[in-house]
Amino acid sequence: MQLIKHKNKRFTLVEVMVSLAILVIMMGFLFEFVIGAQKVWSANRRMAKLFSNAQIVFKWLEQDANNAVYQSDEKYPGRQISFLINFASDSDSKSLVFMVVAEKPLSPSASTVQYFTPLLYYIESDGNGLKKLYREELWNFLYLGKDSDAVPSPSAADADVLIDGIVKIKITPDVPSPAMPSALKIEITLCDYDKIVQLKADDAPPNIITTAIEDTSRTFSKIIFLNRY
């Protein structure tokens, strides 16, 4: 009986090194793909958040603009109500005021009456080089005349913050105030607010923060057509 001897074939050092080199290259491609996918996912998530914030502004402005009261001086002498009051299209300290109809009793024993009251939109700096958009309902203020100076100054303590992270916002009617426009064009530029706040907390240099604002900024626009009756 003849015995068959089997020789154990081992990998050489060169073969092992070549195999490791191929593995490292493949892992590098894999990591690059994963990191790229993560960056795309993060960018899409950031864009979705900015888009959602812009839609909040569009929704509220469209609702309030369509509920706003307008009275021309020709039709209501001495009782004119401008569609937009204290309106400046591109001012950092601008306020946008709509007059809306509210109902309440003027005294505990009186019946409910309708009256005009201001609804304010305004922006203020948030200390991070960006701005916040506030919306304030002055339900306790009765607007009886046409003098816009009678409208109280906004108070951030009593207002609701609609969104933060505003780089710029512009609202342009198709006709100048005080006339009644048929459409409003809204342009709003937003950035990744959370990222900017984190950079500020980490004491990042101003140029790094400025670059981050520019890199993460996106502009959204919408034309609101007013349904007047």
Secondary structure, DSSP 8 states (H G I E B T S, - for coil): ------------HHHHHHHHHHHHHHHHHHHHHHHHHHHHHHHHHHHHHHHHHHHHHHHHHHHHHHH---B-TTTSTT--B-SSBS--TT-TT-EEEEEEEEEEESSTTS-EEEEEEEEEEEEEE-SSS-EEEEEEE-TT----SS-GGGS----GGGSEEEEEEEEEEEEEESS-TTS--SEEEEEEEE--HHHHHHHHHTT--HHHHHHHHHHH-EEEEEEEE----
